[in-house]
Amino acid sequence: MTRRESREQAFALLFEKLFNDAPVTVLAEAAVEARDASTSGFAMQLATGAEAHIEELDARIAAHAKNWSKERISRVALSVMRLSVYEMLYEADIPASVSINEAVELAKIYGGEEDATFVNGVLGGVARELPPEAE
């Protein structure tokens, strides 16, 4: 399974968590039972990592989502940005530019018309705050 596919799985788990407050590990187990879907180790690493840092991720997103409350942000955009900000902050082997590009692609596929542009802008702001070696 590619990293892109794993990110898509992690995104799906984080998105589902917005509707069902169960831990992502439980959501992944339910997916296996319901439709025999397997989840990659990288997807679980990303999803559980983002889940563990959700308040910090949301604070970073809110700081760069000018005039947008968390409730106003689409659930797709919020899930994609949580995943990407987690990668930028905690996955040292993934360049910020890759995290942003992957998030924008997911937003184009699953989001509304303006989600990809919004996601790109917010994540660009987060990336500019990172230390130079993290970029």
C-alpha positions in Angstrom: 0.0 0.0 0.0 1.3 3.4 -0.9 1.7 6.3 1.5 -1.0 8.2 -0.4 -3.4 5.3 0.2 -2.4 5.1 3.8 -3.1 8.9 4.2 -6.5 8.4 2.6 -7.2 5.7 5.2 -6.0 7.9 8.0 -8.2 10.8 6.7 -11.2 8.5 6.6 -10.7 7.4 10.2 -10.3 11.1 11.3 -13.3 12.1 9.3 -15.4 9.3 10.8 -14.2 10.3 14.3 -16.1 13.6 13.7 -19.4 11.6 13.6 -18.5 8.9 16.1 -16.4 9.8 19.1 -14.9 6.4 19.4 -11.1 6.0 19.4 -9.7 5.6 15.9 -8.4 2.1 16.8 -12.0 1.1 17.5 -13.2 2.7 14.2 -10.5 0.8 12.3 -11.5 -2.5 14.0 -15.2 -1.8 13.1 -14.2 -1.3 9.4 -12.4 -4.6 9.4 -15.4 -6.4 10.9 -18.0 -4.6 8.7 -16.3 -4.8 5.3 -13.2 -6.7 5.8 -11.1 -3.6 5.2 -7.5 -3.6 6.4 -5.8 -0.5 7.7 -2.0 -0.1 7.1 0.4 0.5 9.9 1.3 3.9 8.5 -2.4 4.9 8.4 -2.9 3.9 12.0 0.3 5.7 13.0 -1.0 8.9 11.4 -4.6 8.6 12.7 -3.7 7.7 16.3 -1.0 10.4 16.3 -3.4 13.0 15.1 -6.0 11.9 17.6 -3.5 12.1 20.5 -2.7 15.7 19.5 -6.1 16.9 18.3 -6.3 20.0 20.6 -2.9 21.2 19.5 -3.7 20.6 15.9 -7.0 22.4 16.1 -5.3 25.4 17.8 -2.7 25.6 14.9 -5.5 25.4 12.4 -7.6 28.0 14.1 -4.6 30.4 14.3 -4.4 30.3 10.5 -8.0 30.0 9.5 -8.7 33.8 9.7 -12.3 34.6 10.5 -13.3 30.9 10.4 -14.5 29.1 13.5 -13.9 25.4 13.8 -17.7 24.8 13.3 -17.7 26.7 10.0 -14.8 24.7 8.5 -16.1 21.7 6.5 -15.5 18.3 8.1 -13.5 17.2 5.1 -11.2 20.2 5.3 -10.8 19.9 9.1 -9.9 16.2 8.9 -7.5 16.7 6.1 -5.8 19.6 7.9 -5.6 17.7 11.2 -3.8 14.9 9.3 -1.4 17.3 7.5 -0.6 19.4 10.6 0.2 16.3 12.5 2.6 15.2 9.8 4.3 18.6 9.7 4.8 18.6 13.5 5.5 15.0 14.3 6.7 13.1 11.3 10.2 14.4 10.8 10.8 12.2 7.7 8.0 13.9 5.7 8.7 17.3 4.2 6.0 19.9 4.9 5.5 20.5 1.2 4.6 16.8 0.7 2.1 16.9 3.6 0.5 20.0 2.2 0.3 18.6 -1.4 -1.2 15.4 -0.2 -3.8 17.3 1.9 -4.8 19.5 -1.0 -5.2 16.4 -3.2 -7.5 14.8 -0.6 -9.5 18.0 -0.3 -9.9 18.1 -4.1 -11.2 14.5 -4.1 -13.5 14.6 -1.0 -14.2 18.2 -0.3 -16.3 21.0 -1.8 -15.3 23.5 -4.5 -13.3 25.8 -2.2 -11.9 23.3 0.3 -8.6 22.7 -1.5 -7.8 26.4 -1.7 -8.7 26.9 1.9 -6.7 23.9 3.0 -3.7 25.1 1.0 -3.8 28.6 2.6 -4.2 27.4 6.2 -1.5 24.7 5.9 0.9 27.2 4.2 0.5 29.4 7.2 1.3 26.6 9.6 4.3 25.6 7.5 5.7 29.1 7.6 5.9 28.9 11.4 7.9 25.7 11.3 11.7 25.7 12.0 13.6 25.8 8.7 14.9 22.2 9.2 11.2 20.9 9.3 10.4 22.3 5.9 
